[in-house]
Amino acid sequence: MLALGVLLVALVVGGLVWFKNTVLVIDPGKGTPLGASVRTDRHIATLIQTLEPYTPSPNRDHSKNTYSVSLFIVPLDGSAPKLVPISGGHSGNSLGLAKVLGSDGQALWFDLKGVGAVDLGTFKLVDEAARRGSAPANLQGSARFPIAPRTESYLGAGFFTGPDTWLGLVSAPEAERTFKAGQWVRPVVHAEVAKQMRRFHRGTVGSDVSTTGSRRILSMAPIGSAEYLNAAFLRMDDKAEPLRLRDPDGALMIYTSAPGLAGTLVVARVDTGGGIVWTVDTAIDRFKLLQILPGQQSFAFVGTRVPVPDKLSEPILVIVDNLTGAVSTQSLWR
């Protein structure tokens, strides 16, 4: 009888514990991006933080919430992405410095209250004993500066298409102020993020070249009547001319699909005559674009979808093939 009583008590207690830890536990849902995404030669990697399940109570102290962290790895070859768990039990205020460091070709390195790595062959954490205590130098994708470049760093206003011609995306005020006849135009011209309608313009430039490579504008005229909101050419960094494509000769541009709160980021391939080869809508809110990750084969964009009333905007990663315009979209809710 005593044994049966003990067994009954144990079953009741066990049942209550199970009920508390399963039925009463709040499932916090999917994780969200932690810090900036990093592009390497083969992958784009993002840290994901996820609120760990908890049991609600009237006086719960949410400052004691804990989080698990994973590494979301998206291969650039189109193969399936991987979500690699790293560790859990982190307080929210302890993750402010967490970041992806880059790749050495064999592993993706991260800093999460200490340096770690994920093997790119097995997609498993590298054993701590196999690491050297710090990440290797000159990692692919590692930031040159402590603060990530602004999206404007990858936008250009125009480029020379021949020895005496220049193709630009210019608004009417810019044409009157900066790109009129008699002004000088440089090989690298930054584009402002501005809510202005821009048109393709063809400029004729003189043969004289300044020490900075600038050419004097002899004439500047719009091409056609099509206008594009906040349009600019894409380039690899803030010191580069727009990325040039071949067959047909041209470049990539971005613009905003529509004015107002519904405008999304559109990517287009254009030829040197101002003709549109293809366009793709990324579905990213144009003014919630967080990152541009450039590449010779594809450009990637990180941002959120256009807001929906009473809902959080979904963070997404969009990869656009530079030649064909093929699009791959990954949610960063994981």
N, C-alpha and C positions, 0 to 999 in steps of 0.2 A: 504493500500500500504506500509506504514511504517513497519507494522508487517511482511508482506511478505518479505520486504527487509531485515529486521533483521534475519528472519528465513533463508533466502538464504545465508546471510553472515555466520550464524552459521553453516549451512550445509557444506559450502565451507571450513571453518576453521576446522570443525570436520573431514571432509574428508582428508584434508592435514595432520592433526595430526595422523589419522588412517594410512594413507599411510606412514608417517615417522616411526611410531612405529611398523609397520608390514612388509611392502614391503622393506623398506630401512634398517631394523634392521638386523644385522649379527647374525646368530645362531652359537654360538661357538662350538657346538657339544657336545660330551660326556665328562664326568669328568674323572679325573685321580687320582691315589692313592696319599694320603697325609700322609706321615710318614709310620711307620712300621705296619704290620698286627699283631694282638694279638690273641692268641688261649686261649680259656677257656675250661671247661669240655664239653660244648655243642655247642660252636660256634667258628667261626673265624671272627673277625671284622676288618674292614679297613675304615678309613676316606677317603672320596672322595671329591675333590675340583673341582668345575665346573665354568668356566668363564661365567659370566652373559651376556645376550644379550646386544649389544650396536649398536649405529648408527655410521657408518663410516664417517670420515671427513678427508680432506687432511692434516690437522695439528693435528690430534688426538694425545693426550698424553697417551700412553699405560700404563704409570705408574699409571694412574687413573682407570685402570681396576678393577672391583670388582668381587668377587667370592662368590658362595654359597657353603655350606659344608653339606654333608650328611654322614650317617653311613651305610656302607654296611655290612650286617650280613649274614653269610653263616652257616646254621645249619649243624652239623656233622652227623645228622641222615639221611641225604639225602633229606630232605624236601626243599621246594622252598626258595631261598634267599630273603632277604628284603632290600630295600633301603629306609632309614628313613631320610627325610630332617631335618636338624637342624636349620640352620640360613643362611642369606645372607648378602650382602653388605660389605664383608670383603675385605680389600686391600691385595694385594699379599704378601707384606712384614710383614703382621700381623699374618701370619699362620705358621711361622717357628717353634713354640713351641707346636703346636696342636698335640695331641696324644690320642690314646685309652688307658685307664687306666686299664681296666679289668672288671671282673664280680663279683658281690656278690651273684650270684645265682638267684636273682630276676630282676636285671637290669644290663645293660652294661654301664659303666661309661667312660666319656671322658673329656678331658680338651681342651676347645676351647675358649681361652680368658676368662676362668672361667669354673668351674666344672659343668657338666650336666650329664644326664643319659637317657637311653632308656629302657622302661619297656619291659622285654622279654616275657611277656604274651600277651600284646597288640601291641607291636612294635610301641609305641607312646612315645613322649618325656614325661619324668616325670615332673609334675608340679613343678615349682621352689619353691613354698611354701612347697611342700612335701619333699624337700631335706634339708639336714642339713648344707649346705654351703660348705662341703668338702666331698670327697669320703671316704667310709669306709676303714679301714685298712685291709691288707691281702687279697686283691682282687685276684681272679683266673686270671692268665695270666699276672699279674703285673710284671714289670721288676725288677730283683734283683739289676741291676746296671744301671747307667744312659745311658751307651752305650750298644746297643743291641749286643748279642753274635755274633761272626763271624760264618759263616757256618762251618768252620773247627772244631768248638767246638762239633759238632755232628758226627764227623767222627773218626772211630777207625781202627787200622791196623789188629787186630786179637783178639782171645779169646781162653781160655782153653776149650777144648771140653771133657776132661776127666782128671783123676788124673795124666796122664803122656803124654798127647797130647795137641798140640796147633795148631789152624787153622789160617792162616794169608793170607792177600793179599799183596804180596811182589814183588817188581821189582827186576831185576837181580842185579843192584847196591846195593839195600837195603839188599838183601840176602848176598852179599859179605861183606858189611860194618857193618850192625846192627844185622842181624839174623843168623849169622853163628854159627857153633858148638863152644862151649866155652863161648859165650855171655850169658847174662842173659835177660830174657823177663819178663816184668811186667804184672799183670792182666789187667791194663789199659794202652794201647799203642795208642798214638795219631797218626793219619794219616795225612801226608802232602798233600796239594793240589799241585800236580805236574803232568806235562805232560809226565808221564812214563807209560809204559805197565806193568801191574801187573798180576801175576798168583797166583792161590791158592797154598799155601805151607803147608805141614804138618810137624810139628816139634815134636820130641820126647824130653821130658824134664826130668831132674833128680828129685829125691824125696826130695832133700834138698830145703827148702824154706827160703828165707831171711826175715828180719823183715818187708820189704815192700811187701811181697808176691811174689817176683820174683823167677823164677826157671831157673836153668842153662840149656841151650840148648845142648842136646847130639847129635842131628842130625837134619837137615832141608832139605827137598826135595820137589820139585814141584809136584803138582798133575795135570796130563794131560798136554795138550799143549795150551789150550785156554788162551788168554790174554785179559785183559780189561784195557782200557785207564783210568788212574786217578781213579782207583777203591778203594773203602773203605767201611767198614761196618758202618751201622747207629746205633747211640746210643742216649740216652735220654738227656745227658748233658756231659760237659767236664770232669766229674769225674767218669762217668759210663763206664762199659764194654758194648760192643754191645748188643742191645736188643735181647734176646733169644726167639725163637718161638718153638712151640711144634707141633708134628704130621704133618710133621716130624720135628725132632729137627734141629734147624738151626738158621739163622739170615737173616737180610736184608742188601743188598749192593747197592751202586750206582756206576755208571761209565759213561764215555762219549762215545756216540755212534760212533763217528768218529773223527779223527784228523782234525785240521783246523777250519774254521769259521762256518762250518755246524754242529758241534758236539752238540748233545742234551743230556739232563740228562736222564739216564735210571735207573730205579729201578728194582731190582731183589730179589727174595727170593731164598736162597740157603740152602742146607742141610749141615751137618757137614762133609760130604765126598767131598764137593766141587761141588756137583751136582746142577744144576739150576732147580728150581721148576716152576717158572714163571718169565717173564720179561714184563715190561711196559715202553713205551717211553713217557715221560711227555711233550715233545715238547718244553721244556724250554732250552734256550741257556745255555750250561753248565757253561760258564764263565760269565754269567749274572744272575746266581742264587743269589738272594738277601737274602732269609731267608729259614731256615729249621725250621718247627714247629712240634716237635715230640709228639707222643702220643702212648699209649699202644695198641690202636685199629687201628690207622692210622697215617701216616706221611703226613704232608702238606708241599708244596714247593711254594715259591713266586719268580717269576722272569719274564723275557720277552722271547717272542718267538725269534727264529733265525731271524736275520735281512733280510728284503726284500728290494731290491734296490728302492730308492726314497720313502720309506714309514717308518713311525715310527714303532718300534717294540712294539707289543701289550703286556701289562703286564697281567699276568695270575696267578691264584691261582689253584694249582693242589693238590687234596687229593687222596692218594693211600691207600687202605685197606691193612693192614699188612698181613692178612691171605690169601685173595683171589687175591689180585692185582687189584681189581675193582677200576676204576679211575673216579673221578669227576673233571671237569675243569670249572672254572668260569673266565670270562674276568673281569679285574679290570678297564676297560673303562666303565663307567656308566653314 
